[in-house]
Amino acid sequence: MIKMKKQIILVLSALAVFGLSGCGGGASDEYYDDGLTTLFLVDANGFSYGGVPYRCDSMNYWSETAPNGEFSFYPPESCEFDFIGLNGTDPSDGLVDDLIYIVDYLDYGKNGIPYECQNFNAGGLNTTYYDGIRDGSFDYDFDDRCVFYL
């Protein structure tokens, strides 16, 4: 009888261990998409523009692009960027060309994004380039602020 009690206790203990080992929350392999989109600001050589102040519609405060040029937003938002300290672009002067590209994770330029700047073509709506050479780039002036309608 004692031997049978020990076997029952042993079996119940084993069942409890196996039963409880399946419980608990583990990491899920499911992808969660909350709609947040991430893009990057880079120069003509692929180097990032980190530290550029920006603010999107869903943000309460100004932030800065990450060291890798990353910024995030919820489409269809508009995001304002302050390009203070940058020379801008000037098609007539090859020395004044702080060209900026908006690219995705795969380094593909994001073409056709509508934008407008305070100084460059003030009041006029432009779009990021789609010409096979400067895809995702845009024109702006010295110390300009531009709003992109993402």
Phi and psi in degrees as a GROMACS rama.xvg file:
@    title "Ramachandran Plot"
@    xaxis  label "Phi"
@    yaxis  label "Psi"
@TYPE xy
-65.9186  -38.5082  ILE-2
-63.6173  -38.8489  LYS-3
-68.7174  -37.162  MET-4
-64.3156  -41.7682  LYS-5
-63.3019  -39.3583  LYS-6
-68.1124  -38.9889  GLN-7
-65.2481  -44.0903  ILE-8
-63.0073  -41.7914  ILE-9
-63.1856  -43.6912  LEU-10
-65.1216  -44.7037  VAL-11
-64.6906  -38.5121  LEU-12
-63.582  -44.3229  SER-13
-62.7464  -42.5305  ALA-14
-63.4102  -39.8928  LEU-15
-64.6931  -43.2603  ALA-16
-62.7875  -47.7893  VAL-17
-66.9945  -37.7553  PHE-18
-66.5904  -42.6268  GLY-19
-76.3447  -25.3914  LEU-20
-67.7021  -20.4556  SER-21
-86.1886  -8.19704  GLY-22
-88.4206  165.057  CYS-23
104.853  160.088  GLY-24
-93.9686  123.854  GLY-25
-110.146  174.843  GLY-26
-69.5026  139.644  ALA-27
-93.5978  142.525  SER-28
-87.1833  0.372612  ASP-29
-75.8474  142.874  GLU-30
-87.1494  130.518  TYR-31
-106.073  121.817  TYR-32
-113.745  106.135  ASP-33
-94.5889  6.23661  ASP-34
92.2412  -5.71175  GLY-35
-66.8859  131.037  LEU-36
-115.34  139.866  THR-37
-121.639  131.304  THR-38
-130.694  178.582  LEU-39
-137.193  147.661  PHE-40
-102.943  124.199  LEU-41
-135.919  163.1  VAL-42
-94.7243  -174.562  ASP-43
-63.1167  -22.2009  ALA-44
-96.3206  3.23215  ASN-45
87.605  3.23335  GLY-46
-79.0196  144.847  PHE-47
-79.7029  154.17  SER-48
-104.519  82.9157  TYR-49
-85.916  152.917  GLY-50
82.2366  11.6514  GLY-51
-81.1121  120.838  VAL-52
-64.3701  136.973  PRO-53
-151.307  158.45  TYR-54
-149.159  127.166  ARG-55
-105.104  166.689  CYS-56
-53.9623  -37.5245  ASP-57
-82.67  -2.29667  SER-58
-96.9211  138.982  MET-59
-83.0269  -27.8517  ASN-60
-133.02  161.146  TYR-61
-67.4158  146.681  TRP-62
-129.472  -175.215  SER-63
-130.358  149.477  GLU-64
-61.482  145.796  THR-65
-65.4524  166.145  ALA-66
-54.01  -26.8167  PRO-67
-90.0207  10.7187  ASN-68
83.6511  5.0013  GLY-69
-71.7222  138.916  GLU-70
-143.084  150.443  PHE-71
-128.326  152.278  SER-72
-158.753  168.106  PHE-73
-110.222  108.664  TYR-74
-63.7156  146.368  PRO-75
-97.5125  80.978  PRO-76
-94.0753  164.993  GLU-77
-110.536  143.251  SER-78
-127.97  132.087  CYS-79
-101.413  133.394  GLU-80
-117.223  138.974  PHE-81
-107.848  106.316  ASP-82
-92.0028  42.1176  PHE-83
-62.6144  135.986  ILE-84
88.5389  -4.02002  GLY-85
-103.805  146.226  LEU-86
-77.778  -15.5721  ASN-87
82.3011  -166.89  GLY-88
-122.184  145.248  THR-89
-144.379  101.094  ASP-90
-56.598  -24.9162  PRO-91
-87.9833  -8.05693  SER-92
-132.412  105.403  ASP-93
-65.3764  -17.121  GLY-94
-81.6765  -21.676  LEU-95
-103.751  92.1782  VAL-96
-157.09  77.4854  ASP-97
-90.8834  69.3969  ASP-98
-65.4708  131.8  LEU-99
-120.216  138.232  ILE-100
-115.528  143.464  TYR-101
-102.862  117.958  ILE-102
-129.207  165.468  VAL-103
-100.341  -171.409  ASP-104
-57.61  -29.9862  TYR-105
-91.336  7.16648  LEU-106
69.7375  24.9672  ASP-107
-89.0898  131.817  TYR-108
-64.5294  138.598  GLY-109
-92.017  104.131  LYS-110
-89.7012  151.767  ASN-111
73.2782  20.014  GLY-112
-78.7738  121.839  ILE-113
-69.1333  141.217  PRO-114
-155.279  161.534  TYR-115
-145.234  145.127  GLU-116
-116.593  157  CYS-117
-65.2839  -41.6517  GLN-118
-103.355  -45.0138  ASN-119
-73.0167  120.716  PHE-120
47.1515  48.7603  ASN-121
-47.8968  129.987  ALA-122
82.9519  -5.8756  GLY-123
-103.236  142.775  GLY-124
-89.316  130.613  LEU-125
-120.515  175.339  ASN-126
-135.539  152.331  THR-127
-63.7311  149.16  THR-128
-64.2007  148.795  TYR-129
-142.719  76.9416  TYR-130
-128.114  9.2756  ASP-131
80.123  -6.62451  GLY-132
-119.218  -52.0587  ILE-133
-110.593  37.8765  ARG-134
-55.521  126.851  ASP-135
87.3215  -0.964734  GLY-136
-89.1755  170.331  SER-137
-153.157  161.967  PHE-138
-99.7771  143.353  ASP-139
-157.758  164.301  TYR-140
-100.546  172.318  ASP-141
-51.7441  129.406  PHE-142
53.0634  35.4139  ASP-143
-80.928  159.308  ASP-144
-119.707  129.368  ARG-145
-129.147  142.909  CYS-146
-108.869  126.991  VAL-147
-107.941  132.217  PHE-148
-97.9022  87.099  TYR-149
